[in-house]
């Protein structure tokens, strides 16, 4: 998935208007487009934070990307914590919300996310 297919703007100045940490702000200044910044970012937590805290991204897209990120590291987490099923529950709840973003699914996804962050 290319970020340019889902973002409403490709101007990194849009992100500079947000309350970025000084390291992220300094890093972002060097890029001419959000597409390039996304492709070269070695701190995906910065890009996810920017997505979540901006209106340049649709919530559905943010949830899809967050699920994909979580799925990529789930095996490492599960190897270290085989009895902890919270991340799997959070992924399942997010996938359920993507299929049906009603209030009940939203509440379940929020509860799973809160549980996963404990």
N, C-alpha and C positions, 0 to 999 in steps of 0.2 A: 504494500500500500504506500503510495507516495503521499507525503504530507500535503502537497499542492492540490491533491484531489479532494481534500477534506477541510482545509483551512479557508477562512473567508478572506484572508489577506496574506500576501507573501512579504510584507514589509516588516522587517525586524524592529523598526522604530515603534511599532504597535506594542511589542513586548517590553520595550524600554520604558514605556509609560506606566508599567506595573511596578509593584513594590518588590523588585528583584533584590537579592542579596548583592553585595558589592562584587563578589567574584563572578556571579552570573552576568551582571551588567557589563563588567569589563570584558568578559569573554564574548558576549553577544555583539558588542560594538564592531568587532572585526568582520561581521558577515553582512553581505548585501541582500540576502534573502532568508526567509524562515526555512525554506526547503534546504538550502545549503547548511544552515545551522543545525537543523534536525539530522541531516545525513552525517555530519561530522561531530556531533555531540557525544562526548564520552561520559556524560552525566545525564542519563535518561530521566533521573528524578527531577532535574531542572525542567526538562521539556514537559513532563507530565504535570508538574506544578503549574507551569505556564498555561497548559491546556485547561486544567481544572479551574484556574482563576481568571480566565478570560472569556469573552463572548465570541472569540474568533473560531471556536470549536463547538460543534454540537455535542450535547451530553452523550448521546448514543455512541458517537465516534470515540469519545474519551473512554467510555466503558468498554468498548470493543478493544481498544488499544491496551487498556489496563488489564483486561482478561488475557490478551495475548502475551503481555509481559509476565504476568503471574504464571501462566502455563509454561513458559520457558524456564522458569527456575523452580517449579514445583518438585521436580525429581530430586534436586539438590536439597531442598527443604525436607522432603519426605525421607530421604536417606539419613539425614541427621536427626529428624524427629518423627519416626515412623508411626507413633501413636497419636500425633497431633493432626487432626482432620480439619482444623479451622480454615486453612487456606483453600482446601478442596470445597468446603461448604461455601466459602465466599465466592469462589469461581462459579459454582453451580447456581448460586443465588443471582449473580450478575448475569449469567446466561439466561436464566429464567426471566429476569427483568427485560433483557433484550428482546425476548420473544413476546413478552406481554408487560409493558411498563405501567400496569395499573398500580393503584395505591398499595395493595397487598404485596405485590412483587417488590415494589420499592421498599416497603418496610422490612421485608425479609432480607433484601440485599443490604440495607443499612445495618441491620442487626448482625448479619454475617461479617460485614466489613469491620464493625466495632469489635466483634469477637476475635477476628483475625489480627487486630492491632494490639490486643492485650498481651 
